[in-house]
Amino acid sequence: MSKRDYYEVLGVSKTVSEQELKKAYRRVAMKFHPDRNPDNKEAEEKFKEASEAYEVLSDANKRAAYDRYGHSAVEGAGMGGGGAGFGSFSDIFGDVFGDIFGGGQRGGPSRGADLRYTLELSLEDAVRGANVKIKVPTLVSCKTCDGSGAKSGTKANTCTTCGGHGQVRMQQGFFSVQQTCPTCRGKGKVITDPCGDCRGHGRVEETKTLNVKVPPGVDTGDRIRLSGEGEAGTDGGPSGDLYVQVSVKEHEFFQREGRDLYCEVPISIVDACLGGELEVPTLDGRVKLKVPEGTQTGKALPPAWQRGDPGTRRPAGRSALQSGRGDTGQSHQQTKRTPAGITGQHDRR
């Protein structure tokens, strides 16, 4: 069976540059790679065909011979050649594997990990906002070696196994797999005389005390980000962030629904029938509330107070919940009729 033209296989012209040829091969190889097309014989053959075409066209001498004499000039130099002299083919094949499997760790600066801290707040602090000090165990840059991991007066050496890349390529036949260097473990450098404090890691454990400014109106599940307060990076990389997860404790009297507060208040049967006035608790003290005539058990009475947008008239210090935008938060009272002289075990509901 006659072979297709190598340039046609890769979808390029005869004047294609080396860089464009490499991109074309990557595109075809990624499309027909066997791992992406399991049990697909046609895709497997097209992958082999593209690999053979690239192996010839990426070599200047073989390409010149092919351009002049066609397939007969490079017969046996393709996939049947036992994988010898693949050179740049191995490089591109390694790149394809890296794209498919995610590649390995490369040397150089690396960003520190993000951390999470759960902060428990009382309802009062969640409503009003607060400044809270927290202690967070983390990894910080070693001050003795300035994060290098090497003993003072020395420095890390370039890894001779990977040449400082942090990765090595293992080849068998025409298959080439890239993996983390076993000598430097992906760092690209080897420390022969490590720092005594961090033992060559460049980071040490430390508990930091931080001040968290909690804005008014937060609720369980809200997050506050402290930029740069996560773990220190390696090899001069930036630090991660600290995410403070808010958890609001249950209140002994108030129930929270969104940004509103509810509480249950017992009233006498007389007040329920004829109406009256009673004092109810709020987060800012007790306030008077009017009970209308004919109030039924479980009825939510109008808010004891309300705080509106900035600039409107409102009682000072009476806000239940508010955001930084000046949104309204309210407190509601649910009534509970209690006839005089009857205990709570016989409440009418």
Backbone hydrogen bonds in HBPLUS format (Angstrom, degrees):
<---DONOR---> <-ACCEPTOR-->    atom                        ^
c    i                          cat <-CA-CA->   ^        H-A-AA   ^      H-
h    n   atom  resd res      DA  || num        DHA   H-A  angle D-A-AA Bond
n    s   type  num  typ     dist DA aas  dist angle  dist       angle   num
A0008-GLU N   A0005-ASP O   3.05 MM   3  5.17 118.6  2.44  98.7 114.0     1
A0009-VAL N   A0005-ASP O   2.93 MM   4  6.26 149.0  2.03 150.5 160.2     2
A0010-LEU N   A0006-TYR O   3.25 MM   4  6.52 153.1  2.32 145.6 150.2     3
A0011-GLY N   A0007-TYR O   2.93 MM   4  5.98 113.4  2.38 132.4 149.6     4
A0012-VAL N   A0007-TYR O   2.98 MM   5  5.31 165.6  2.01 150.9 152.9     5
A0011-GLY N   A0008-GLU O   3.14 MM   3  4.82 142.9  2.29  91.4 102.5     6
A0016-VAL N   A0013-SER O   3.24 MM   3  5.47 157.2  2.30 115.2 115.2     7
A0021-LEU N   A0017-SER O   2.89 MM   4  6.02 148.7  1.98 146.4 155.7     8
A0022-LYS N   A0018-GLU O   3.04 MM   4  6.23 152.1  2.12 141.5 148.4     9
A0023-LYS N   A0019-GLN O   3.07 MM   4  6.38 156.5  2.12 146.3 152.2    10
A0024-ALA N   A0020-GLU O   2.93 MM   4  6.11 155.7  1.99 144.3 150.9    11
A0025-TYR N   A0021-LEU O   2.96 MM   4  6.21 160.4  2.00 149.8 154.7    12
A0026-ARG N   A0022-LYS O   2.99 MM   4  6.22 161.8  2.03 149.4 154.5    13
A0027-ARG N   A0023-LYS O   3.02 MM   4  6.24 156.2  2.08 146.5 152.5    14
A0028-VAL N   A0024-ALA O   3.08 MM   4  6.38 163.2  2.11 152.4 155.9    15
A0029-ALA N   A0025-TYR O   2.77 MM   4  5.86 169.0  1.78 159.7 163.5    16
A0030-MET N   A0026-ARG O   2.91 MM   4  5.91 159.3  1.96 145.9 151.3    17
A0031-LYS N   A0027-ARG O   3.22 MM   4  6.32 146.3  2.34 135.9 144.6    18
A0032-PHE N   A0028-VAL O   3.06 MM   4  6.31 156.1  2.11 154.4 159.4    19
A0033-HIS N   A0029-ALA O   2.91 MM   4  5.49 112.4  2.38 143.7 153.9    20
A0036-ARG N   A0033-HIS O   2.94 MM   3  5.48 143.0  2.08 114.7 125.4    21
A0037-ASN N   A0033-HIS O   3.09 MM   4  6.32 120.8  2.46 139.8 155.1    22
A0037-ASN N   A0034-PRO O   3.11 MM   3  4.80 140.4  2.28  90.5 102.3    23
A0044-GLU N   A0040-ASN O   3.05 MM   4  6.31 155.4  2.11 149.3 157.0    24
A0045-GLU N   A0041-LYS O   2.96 MM   4  6.21 156.5  2.02 149.8 154.8    25
A0046-LYS N   A0042-GLU O   3.04 MM   4  6.30 157.0  2.09 147.6 154.0    26
A0047-PHE N   A0043-ALA O   2.89 MM   4  6.08 146.7  2.00 144.7 154.1    27
A0048-LYS N   A0044-GLU O   3.03 MM   4  6.31 158.7  2.07 147.5 152.5    28
A0049-GLU N   A0045-GLU O   2.87 MM   4  6.06 153.3  1.94 144.6 152.8    29
A0050-ALA N   A0046-LYS O   2.92 MM   4  6.08 156.9  1.98 143.3 148.7    30
A0051-SER N   A0047-PHE O   2.95 MM   4  6.15 155.7  2.01 147.0 154.1    31
A0052-GLU N   A0048-LYS O   2.91 MM   4  6.10 155.7  1.97 146.9 153.1    32
A0053-ALA N   A0049-GLU O   2.99 MM   4  6.20 158.5  2.04 144.8 150.9    33
A0054-TYR N   A0050-ALA O   2.92 MM   4  6.13 161.7  1.95 148.8 153.7    34
A0055-GLU N   A0051-SER O   2.93 MM   4  6.03 153.7  2.00 143.4 151.0    35
A0056-VAL N   A0052-GLU O   3.21 MM   4  6.43 145.3  2.34 144.3 151.6    36
A0057-LEU N   A0053-ALA O   2.92 MM   4  6.11 176.5  1.92 158.1 159.2    37
A0058-SER N   A0054-TYR O   2.88 MM   4  5.59 146.7  1.99 145.6 150.8    38
A0059-ASP N   A0056-VAL O   3.24 MM   3  5.62 155.8  2.30 108.3 115.5    39
A0063-ARG N   A0059-ASP O   2.80 MM   4  5.89 157.8  1.85 159.4 166.7    40
A0064-ALA N   A0060-ALA O   3.04 MM   4  6.17 155.3  2.10 141.8 147.8    41
A0065-ALA N   A0061-ASN O   3.06 MM   4  6.32 157.8  2.11 146.2 152.1    42
A0066-TYR N   A0062-LYS O   2.84 MM   4  6.02 156.0  1.90 146.6 153.7    43
A0067-ASP N   A0063-ARG O   2.86 MM   4  6.04 159.2  1.90 149.7 155.2    44
A0068-ARG N   A0064-ALA O   3.21 MM   4  6.38 140.5  2.38 137.0 146.3    45
A0069-TYR N   A0065-ALA O   2.85 MM   4  5.95 169.2  1.86 158.5 161.4    46
A0070-GLY N   A0066-TYR O   2.74 MM   4  4.43 143.5  1.87 124.3 130.5    47
A0073-ALA N   A0070-GLY O   3.17 MM   3  5.87 150.1  2.26 116.7 123.7    48
A0074-VAL N   A0071-HIS O   3.13 MM   3  5.56 145.8  2.25 109.6 118.6    49
A0077-ALA N   A0074-VAL O   2.89 MM   3  5.28 159.4  1.93 136.7 137.5    50
A0081-GLY N   A0078-GLY O   3.09 MM   3  5.56 163.8  2.11 119.3 122.1    51
A0089-PHE N   A0086-PHE O   2.72 MM   3  5.13 150.4  1.80 154.5 146.3    52
A0090-SER N   A0087-GLY O   3.02 MM   3  5.60 130.2  2.28 112.7 123.3    53
A0092-ILE N   A0088-SER O   3.05 MM   4  6.39 162.4  2.08 153.2 155.4    54
A0093-PHE N   A0089-PHE O   2.90 MM   4  6.05 156.7  1.95 149.1 156.5    55
A0094-GLY N   A0090-SER O   2.87 MM   4  5.98 151.0  1.96 143.7 151.1    56
A0095-ASP N   A0091-ASP O   3.06 MM   4  6.40 147.0  2.18 142.2 151.2    57
A0096-VAL N   A0092-ILE O   3.04 MM   4  6.36 150.1  2.13 145.7 153.1    58
A0097-PHE N   A0093-PHE O   3.06 MM   4  6.38 161.1  2.09 149.5 153.6    59
A0098-GLY N   A0094-GLY O   2.96 MM   4  6.19 150.5  2.05 143.0 151.7    60
A0099-ASP N   A0095-ASP O   3.03 MM   4  6.33 148.1  2.13 146.3 153.8    61
A0100-ILE N   A0096-VAL O   3.02 MM   4  6.30 152.3  2.10 149.6 157.4    62
A0101-PHE N   A0097-PHE O   2.91 MM   4  5.95 175.3  1.91 158.3 159.5    63
A0102-GLY N   A0098-GLY O   2.92 MM   4  5.25 121.1  2.28 131.1 139.9    64
A0107-GLY N   A0165-HIS O   3.30 MM  58  5.66 170.6  2.31 120.9 121.7    65
A0110-SER N   A0234-THR O   3.02 MM 124  5.20 160.2  2.06 142.8 145.7    66
A0234-THR N   A0110-SER O   2.94 MM 124  5.20 149.0  2.03 143.3 152.7    67
A0112-GLY N   A0238-PRO O   2.86 MM 126  6.32 158.6  1.91 155.6 162.9    68
A0231-GLU N   A0113-ALA O   3.03 MM 118  5.27 152.4  2.11 163.5 164.9    69
A0115-LEU N   A0241-ASP O   2.87 MM 126  6.37 156.4  1.92 154.9 162.8    70
A0243-TYR N   A0115-LEU O   2.79 MM 128  6.11 165.3  1.81 149.7 153.9    71
A0117-TYR N   A0243-TYR O   2.87 MM 126  6.23 157.0  1.93 152.7 155.7    72
A0245-GLN N   A0117-TYR O   2.67 MM 128  5.91 154.3  1.73 150.3 159.3    73
A0119-LEU N   A0245-GLN O   2.75 MM 126  5.88 164.6  1.78 156.6 161.7    74
A0247-SER N   A0119-LEU O   2.89 MM 128  5.94 147.7  1.99 160.4 153.4    75
A0121-LEU N   A0247-SER O   2.88 MM 126  6.17 154.4  1.95 146.3 151.9    76
A0249-LYS N   A0121-LEU O   2.81 MM 128  6.03 168.0  1.83 169.9 172.9    77
A0126-ALA N   A0122-SER O   3.00 MM   4  6.26 155.0  2.06 150.3 158.0    78
A0127-VAL N   A0123-LEU O   2.93 MM   4  6.11 149.1  2.03 147.3 154.8    79
A0128-ARG N   A0124-GLU O   2.96 MM   4  6.13 174.1  1.96 154.9 156.6    80
A0129-GLY N   A0125-ASP O   2.76 MM   4  5.10 142.5  1.90 133.3 142.6    81
A0217-GLY N   A0126-ALA O   2.76 MM  91  5.63 130.5  2.00 143.3 158.7    82
A0130-ALA N   A0214-VAL O   3.01 MM  84  5.06 146.1  2.12 127.9 138.1    83
A0214-VAL N   A0130-ALA O   2.67 MM  84  5.06 160.9  1.70 176.9 174.3    84
A0132-VAL N   A0212-VAL O   2.86 MM  80  5.12 166.6  1.88 151.8 152.5    85
A0212-VAL N   A0132-VAL O   2.67 MM  80  5.12 176.1  1.67 157.8 159.2    86
A0134-ILE N   A0210-LEU O   2.85 MM  76  5.39 160.7  1.89 155.9 162.5    87
A0210-LEU N   A0134-ILE O   2.85 MM  76  5.39 160.3  1.88 156.7 162.7    88
A0136-VAL N   A0208-LYS O   2.81 MM  72  5.25 162.5  1.84 153.2 157.2    89
A0208-LYS N   A0136-VAL O   2.89 MM  72  5.25 159.0  1.93 146.7 139.9    90
A0138-THR N   A0206-GLU O   2.82 MM  68  5.57 161.9  1.86 154.6 159.9    91
A0206-GLU N   A0138-THR O   2.88 MM  68  5.57 158.4  1.93 159.9 162.8    92
A0232-ALA N   A0139-LEU O   2.85 MM  93  5.87 162.9  1.88 146.3 152.2    93
A0140-VAL N   A0204-VAL O   2.88 MM  64  5.57 164.1  1.91 164.9 163.5    94
A0204-VAL N   A0140-VAL O   2.89 MM  64  5.57 155.3  1.95 156.9 163.9    95
A0142-CYS N   A0202-GLY O   3.00 MM  60  5.42 172.9  2.00 128.6 128.2    96
A0146-ASP N   A0142-CYS O   2.92 MM   4  5.48 112.6  2.38 131.7 148.2    97
A0147-GLY N   A0142-CYS O   3.02 MM   5  4.92 125.4  2.32 135.8 144.7    98
A0148-SER N   A0145-CYS O   3.21 MM   3  5.59 168.9  2.22 112.4 115.4    99
A0195-CYS N   A0149-GLY O   2.92 MM  46  5.44 154.8  1.98 131.4 130.8   100
A0151-LYS N   A0193-ASP O   2.84 MM  42  5.79 166.3  1.86 161.6 157.1   101
A0154-THR N   A0151-LYS O   2.90 MM   3  5.55 151.5  1.98 148.5 149.4   102
A0157-ASN N   A0190-VAL O   2.89 MM  33  5.22 164.3  1.91 152.8 147.5   103
A0190-VAL N   A0157-ASN O   2.66 MM  33  5.22 160.6  1.70 155.5 162.5   104
A0159-CYS N   A0188-GLY O   3.05 MM  29  5.43 176.9  2.05 126.3 126.4   105
A0163-GLY N   A0159-CYS O   2.90 MM   4  5.42 124.8  2.21 132.8 147.0   106
A0165-HIS N   A0162-CYS O   3.41 MM   3  5.57 167.3  2.43 105.2 108.9   107
A0181-CYS N   A0166-GLY O   3.06 MM  15  5.40 171.6  2.07 124.2 123.2   108
A0168-VAL N   A0179-GLN O   2.86 MM  11  5.61 161.7  1.89 164.2 170.0   109
A0179-GLN N   A0168-VAL O   2.90 MM  11  5.61 166.6  1.92 166.9 171.1   110
A0170-MET N   A0177-VAL O   2.80 MM   7  5.24 166.7  1.82 159.6 156.1   111
A0177-VAL N   A0170-MET O   2.82 MM   7  5.24 166.2  1.84 156.8 157.8   112
A0172-GLN N   A0175-PHE O   2.95 MM   3  5.42 157.4  2.00 152.7 160.2   113
A0175-PHE N   A0172-GLN O   3.16 MM   3  5.42 148.6  2.26 132.0 129.0   114
A0185-ARG N   A0181-CYS O   2.90 MM   4  5.19 126.1  2.20 135.3 147.6   115
A0187-LYS N   A0184-CYS O   3.29 MM   3  5.49 167.9  2.30 109.2 112.6   116
A0199-ARG N   A0195-CYS O   2.85 MM   4  5.14 124.8  2.16 132.9 145.2   117
A0201-HIS N   A0198-CYS O   3.20 MM   3  5.47 168.1  2.21 111.4 114.7   118
A0222-ASP N   A0219-ASP O   3.07 MM   3  5.82 165.5  2.09 143.5 145.7   119
A0221-GLY N   A0246-VAL O   2.95 MM  25  5.60 165.1  1.97 154.6 151.7   120
A0246-VAL N   A0222-ASP O   2.90 MM  24  5.40 174.7  1.90 170.7 170.0   121
A0224-ILE N   A0244-VAL O   2.87 MM  20  4.95 154.0  1.94 136.5 145.2   122
A0244-VAL N   A0224-ILE O   2.76 MM  20  4.95 177.6  1.76 152.7 152.2   123
A0226-LEU N   A0242-LEU O   2.73 MM  16  5.05 170.3  1.74 161.1 164.2   124
A0229-GLU N   A0226-LEU O   3.36 MM   3  5.82 157.4  2.41 133.9 131.2   125
A0242-LEU N   A0226-LEU O   3.03 MM  16  5.05 172.4  2.04 141.2 143.7   126
A0230-GLY N   A0240-GLY O   2.81 MM  10  4.22 155.1  1.87 119.8 111.5   127
A0240-GLY N   A0231-GLU O   2.93 MM   9  5.41 160.6  1.97 149.8 154.4   128
A0237-GLY N   A0234-THR O   3.00 MM   3  5.20 152.9  2.07 108.0 116.6   129
A0255-GLN N   A0262-TYR O   2.79 MM   7  5.13 161.1  1.83 151.7 158.0   130
A0262-TYR N   A0255-GLN O   2.77 MM   7  5.13 154.3  1.83 151.9 159.9   131
A0257-GLU N   A0260-ASP O   2.94 MM   3  5.34 167.3  1.96 151.6 155.9   132
A0260-ASP N   A0257-GLU O   3.08 MM   3  5.34 165.9  2.10 125.7 128.9   133
A0261-LEU N   A0330-GLN O   2.91 MM  69  6.37 158.5  1.96 153.5 160.7   134
A0332-HIS N   A0261-LEU O   2.77 MM  71  6.15 165.3  1.79 160.4 163.9   135
A0263-CYS N   A0332-HIS O   3.16 MM  69  6.62 139.5  2.33 148.6 160.2   136
A0334-GLN N   A0263-CYS O   2.84 MM  71  6.16 168.1  1.86 163.5 167.3   137
A0265-VAL N   A0334-GLN O   2.89 MM  69  6.11 165.1  1.91 162.6 166.7   138
A0336-LYS N   A0265-VAL O   3.03 MM  71  5.95 120.5  2.40 153.5 147.3   139
A0267-ILE N   A0336-LYS O   2.72 MM  69  5.83 158.2  1.76 148.3 149.7   140
A0338-THR N   A0267-ILE O   2.41 MM  71  5.48 139.4  1.56 160.9 173.8   141
A0272-ALA N   A0268-SER O   3.03 MM   4  6.26 152.3  2.11 144.3 152.9   142
A0273-CYS N   A0269-ILE O   3.02 MM   4  6.15 147.6  2.13 138.0 145.4   143
A0274-LEU N   A0270-VAL O   2.78 MM   4  5.84 174.8  1.78 164.5 165.6   144
A0275-GLY N   A0271-ASP O   2.77 MM   4  4.53 135.1  1.97 120.0 128.9   145
A0294-GLY N   A0272-ALA O   2.93 MM  22  5.62 110.8  2.42 133.2 151.7   146
A0295-THR N   A0272-ALA O   2.87 MM  23  4.92 128.9  2.13 149.1 150.9   147
A0294-GLY N   A0273-CYS O   3.22 MM  21  4.59 147.8  2.33 101.7 111.2   148
A0276-GLY N   A0291-VAL O   2.90 MM  15  5.05 151.1  1.99 137.0 142.9   149
A0291-VAL N   A0276-GLY O   2.69 MM  15  5.05 177.4  1.69 148.2 148.9   150
A0278-LEU N   A0289-LEU O   3.00 MM  11  5.46 162.2  2.03 151.8 156.2   151
A0289-LEU N   A0278-LEU O   2.74 MM  11  5.46 155.5  1.80 158.9 167.2   152
A0280-VAL N   A0287-VAL O   2.79 MM   7  5.57 163.6  1.82 164.4 167.5   153
A0287-VAL N   A0280-VAL O   2.95 MM   7  5.57 157.5  2.00 157.8 162.4   154
A0282-THR N   A0285-GLY O   2.82 MM   3  5.14 123.5  2.14 124.6 141.2   155
A0285-GLY N   A0282-THR O   3.29 MM   3  5.14 167.9  2.31 106.5 106.2   156
A0299-LYS N   A0296-GLN O   3.17 MM   3  5.69 159.4  2.22 135.5 135.1   157
A0298-GLY N   A0335-THR O   2.81 MM  37  5.22 172.6  1.82 140.7 143.0   158
A0335-THR N   A0299-LYS O   3.13 MM  36  5.70 154.2  2.20 144.1 147.9   159
A0301-LEU N   A0333-GLN O   2.71 MM  32  5.33 169.1  1.72 162.8 161.1   160
A0304-ALA N   A0331-SER O   3.02 MM  27  5.84 142.2  2.17 143.5 154.9   161
A0312-THR N   A0309-ASP O   3.21 MM   3  6.02 163.3  2.23 143.5 145.1   162
A0326-GLY N   A0323-SER O   3.06 MM   3  5.57 168.0  2.08 118.2 120.5   163
A0342-ILE N   A0339-PRO O   3.24 MM   3  5.78 157.5  2.29 138.4 137.0   164
A0346-HIS N   A0343-THR O   3.09 MM   3  5.81 164.1  2.11 118.8 123.6   165
A0347-ASP N   A0344-GLY O   3.38 MM   3  5.14 158.7  2.43 108.0 104.8   166
